[in-house]
Amino acid sequence: MKDLADRLGLGAPAYLDDGALVYACEHSALADAMRAAGVMADALIVDAPYSERTHAGHGTAVLWGGPTPPCYDGSERRNISYSAWASEDVDAFVNAWAPHVQWIVSLTDDDLSPSWRAAYRAEGLTTFATVPAVIRAMTVRLAGDGPSSWAIHCAVARTKAQLKWGTLPGAYVGNREAQEWVGGKPLWLMRALVRDYSRPGDLIVDPCCGAGTLAVACRYEGRRALLCDRDPAAIECTVKRLRGERTKPTRDDFPETDEQPGLFTRTP
């Protein structure tokens, strides 16, 4: 991975070993560096920001102190600190990354799922019906005003080069796990996506890495991970997990600042 870091020319990475390369930067900066260096990844697997409706629903439940599911340590979940995406954000992301990857798998919500498919088609990629990832007991509808949505949408696309890849699962079903990060996804799901959309030794890129669950999944599955995130706290969490210094975030690791809300907040 050191050779890759040298080719990208992004300066000192936040983390580097034989299986993972992590940068603290905007996703567009990494995409530009890959284009300039002629680097192609085998797959992009990302849990990018969701729609405004998802963000607003989460934030409302926290603000009115409702029955927000607690974190693993019993504290209330913090609000989402990153901005929601709209269709134009999806378009810009896919336009930046489509030339550099063979597969794109983005986890998203019902509102943005059509936007991802439209963006894929605009880039000439082969698109598919979204694949549901059902996470049992995932309490998305925090207001308690209707059925909770247990399904995340996996928006999948590939280049023509992947024509003979094989038939892949039409859904993923498993149990909820303690979150490593706000909006974080279970490790079992990320491992399954890594296994299905790459081969051992492949390079997987995650430009919105959060707490680095994709990197952990790649380590388990024998893939190489190229990650970035704009949030310094996310990068710190990812690096600590890759170093084996901890598997769960703690309150002291993420003090609240003007730029970064605390990882946990307690209901007064």
Secondary structure in CASP SS format (residue, H / E / C, confidence):
PFRMAT SS
TARGET T0000
AUTHOR 0000-0000-0000
METHOD secondary structure of the structure
MODEL  1
M C 1.00
K H 1.00
D H 1.00
L H 1.00
A H 1.00
D H 1.00
R H 1.00
L H 1.00
G C 1.00
L C 1.00
G C 1.00
A C 1.00
P C 1.00
A C 1.00
Y E 1.00
L E 1.00
D C 1.00
D C 1.00
G C 1.00
A E 1.00
L E 1.00
V E 1.00
Y E 1.00
A E 1.00
C C 1.00
E C 1.00
H H 1.00
S H 1.00
A H 1.00
L H 1.00
A H 1.00
D H 1.00
A H 1.00
M H 1.00
R H 1.00
A H 1.00
A H 1.00
G C 1.00
V C 1.00
M C 1.00
A E 1.00
D E 1.00
A E 1.00
L E 1.00
I E 1.00
V E 1.00
D C 1.00
A C 1.00
P C 1.00
Y C 1.00
S C 1.00
E H 1.00
R H 1.00
T H 1.00
H H 1.00
A H 1.00
G H 1.00
H H 1.00
G H 1.00
T H 1.00
A H 1.00
V H 1.00
L H 1.00
W C 1.00
G C 1.00
G C 1.00
P C 1.00
T C 1.00
P C 1.00
P E 1.00
C C 1.00
Y C 1.00
D C 1.00
G C 1.00
S C 1.00
E E 1.00
R E 1.00
R C 1.00
N C 1.00
I C 1.00
S C 1.00
Y C 1.00
S C 1.00
A C 1.00
W C 1.00
A C 1.00
S H 1.00
E H 1.00
D H 1.00
V H 1.00
D H 1.00
A H 1.00
F H 1.00
V H 1.00
N H 1.00
A H 1.00
W H 1.00
A H 1.00
P H 1.00
H H 1.00
V E 1.00
Q E 1.00
W E 1.00
I E 1.00
V E 1.00
S E 1.00
L E 1.00
T E 1.00
D C 1.00
D C 1.00
D C 1.00
L C 1.00
S H 1.00
P H 1.00
S H 1.00
W H 1.00
R H 1.00
A H 1.00
A H 1.00
Y H 1.00
R H 1.00
A H 1.00
E C 1.00
G C 1.00
L C 1.00
T E 1.00
T E 1.00
F C 1.00
A C 1.00
T C 1.00
V E 1.00
P E 1.00
A E 1.00
V E 1.00
I E 1.00
R E 1.00
A C 1.00
M C 1.00
T C 1.00
V C 1.00
R C 1.00
L C 1.00
A C 1.00
G C 1.00
D C 1.00
G C 1.00
P C 1.00
S C 1.00
S C 1.00
W C 1.00
A E 1.00
I E 1.00
H E 1.00
C E 1.00
A E 1.00
V E 1.00
A E 1.00
R E 1.00
T C 1.00
K H 1.00
A H 1.00
Q H 1.00
L C 1.00
K C 1.00
W C 1.00
G C 1.00
T C 1.00
L C 1.00
P C 1.00
G C 1.00
A C 1.00
Y E 1.00
V E 1.00
G E 1.00
N E 1.00
R C 1.00
E C 1.00
A C 1.00
Q C 1.00
E C 1.00
W C 1.00
V C 1.00
G C 1.00
G C 1.00
K C 1.00
P C 1.00
L H 1.00
W H 1.00
L H 1.00
M H 1.00
R H 1.00
A H 1.00
L H 1.00
V H 1.00
R H 1.00
D H 1.00
Y C 1.00
S C 1.00
R C 1.00
P C 1.00
G C 1.00
D C 1.00
L E 1.00
I E 1.00
V E 1.00
D E 1.00
P C 1.00
C C 1.00
C C 1.00
G C 1.00
A C 1.00
G C 1.00
T H 1.00
L H 1.00
A H 1.00
V H 1.00
A H 1.00
C H 1.00
R H 1.00
Y H 1.00
E H 1.00
G C 1.00
R C 1.00
R E 1.00
A E 1.00
L E 1.00
L E 1.00
C E 1.00
D E 1.00
R C 1.00
D C 1.00
P H 1.00
A H 1.00
A H 1.00
I H 1.00
E H 1.00
C H 1.00
T H 1.00
V H 1.00
K H 1.00
R H 1.00
L H 1.00
R C 1.00
G C 1.00
E C 1.00
R C 1.00
T C 1.00
K C 1.00
P C 1.00
T C 1.00
R H 1.00
D H 1.00
D H 1.00
F C 1.00
P C 1.00
E C 1.00
T C 1.00
D C 1.00
E C 1.00
Q C 1.00
P C 1.00
G C 1.00
L C 1.00
F E 1.00
T E 1.00
R C 1.00
T C 1.00
P C 1.00
END
